[in-house]
């Protein structure tokens, strides 16, 4: 083991057809051959209280009414699976057994893992109840999902129903998306965007309509309390025992020390020392990390730093975690590769230790582990930031979203449009969303012109990482720049495309989201560059700067708030070199993601920050 040790809702739009809605709680209906109770959601109802009233598992209510995943809303009508009632009007009590089952019909693209997360059960338990599923799931297959009613009700199940700021439409027999859109004078796409969990319409489903509920009143914002600068204490945890004199930190990076040893042994006489090329990222990160440690040590922080060589090998990582010092670790930073990180994050979850992912990895690493935080904003977050920037800065523009037919590109487009709709309908005065969405398999110039406006600025969103698609589209768009005002928004990966004419990027005023940005004219940046060069006789690369920012931010958080620092990440204000931090929790039981994104624009043949 190689270790380096270092000390330091219009209530239902007032629809007269629904004035009898209060009797729903006593009504039993048959929908598609199955009987249901109709439950009218009232103020104060929770998923837990409804499940207890009808003796139906919470997961079964959610499965039957997917629209409640976003939270219960007053005036929703829920379909509760029918159970035979006894003379007292209550569902017959079945013999008390430890496990009850929910029936789930498999949908396209669903996996055992996704179902285990949805119903909060183990994959093994699903397979035990459905041994035929061992060979894979089939669309239309009915599964029995084990359902244990826990004594400890989670936060989502105990959250009371709230008034919806938008109009609620209850689906009636014969309703279609088209008829509903015509009735409320809104687009079908806007209805679908506000109701992402509803596919095929079923009677009594509650749809959110992009029209403001005139009876809804936003909660008044609390008046800020006067702050006395000299007497306001720093925000620290009440349990001061979690503030330690010395913190133990584990930095896990792929140094590939064995490969470097081999290179050294094989080196010829008078040959310069070479470093294994795959070691360079880890070494740069490590060098920046140590500079941050030195700076914080001078500010009174004491840490016991352990450096581990993961070698990008899962067996090596698992072996490292067997070290006697590991359970005493207060913070893990790394590893950098997904397979290695998953091993460490599972260990960190078991021992309730914060673990940091400093590089771009899939957001799956955040699912079900509240101890993980991810430094680099995902492309989904970047798409939402583009939606926020364009909605705020170009509210009256002609917005066009152009996607290729690739699944990932269409998903990013959907995320952008959903966020844009959310932003528009959260405002006091409603704005009619006129954004156009189009998918191209092959791009023709004549198919673009009809979408453009001569009177307004044309904001074109291209959420694609397909270099050939982007290059072809920008070439076509550039032919319109003399007639139309065009601004294009792309993805971070465009910076690496080498087949796009540079003048296209400027003529089309291309904007890109970038998680990191270095302002070389900033004095803090200049100072860091001088210190790095003085110590290592080299300029810091991208990872040398990332290592400093990550170390300084997280170690400062430890110093200020102790072992509970993750719940107070937003309180940490430091002078970063390149990476700014604005963390948000991605789910009740999931981890934290950095939501800070720079919006950069090509101007005078360089990228400048515009947000």
Secondary structure, 3 states (H helix, E strand, C coil): CCEEEEECCCHHHHCHHHCCHHHHHHCEEEECCEEEEEEECCCCCCHHHHHHHHCCCHHHHHHHCHHHHHCCECCCEEEEECCCECCCCCECCCCCCCCEEEEEECCCCCCHHHHHHHHCCCHHHHHHHCHHHHHCCCCCCEEEEEECCCCCCCCCCCCCCECCCEEEEECCCCCCHHHHHHHHCCCHHHHHHHCCCCCCCCCCCEEEEEEECCCCCCCCCCCCCCCCCCCCCCCCCCCHHHCCCCEEEEEEECCCHHHHHHHHHCCCCCCCCCCCHHHHHHHHHHHHHHHHHHHHHCCCCCEEEEEEECCCCHHHHHHHCCCCCHHHCCEEEECCCHHHHHHHHHHHHHCCCEEEECCCCCHHHHCCCCCEEECCCCHHHHHHHHHHHHHHHCCCCEEEEEECCCHHHHHHHHHHHHHHHHHHCCCCCCCCCCCEEEECCCCCHHHHHCCCCCCCCEEEECCCCCHHHHHHHHHHHHCCCCCCCEEEECCHHHHHCCCCCHHHHHHCCCEEEECECCCCCCHHHHHHHHHHHHHHCCCCCHHHHHHHHHHHHHHHHHHHHHHHHHHHHHHCCCCCCCECCCEEECCCCCCEEECCCEEEEEECCEEEECC
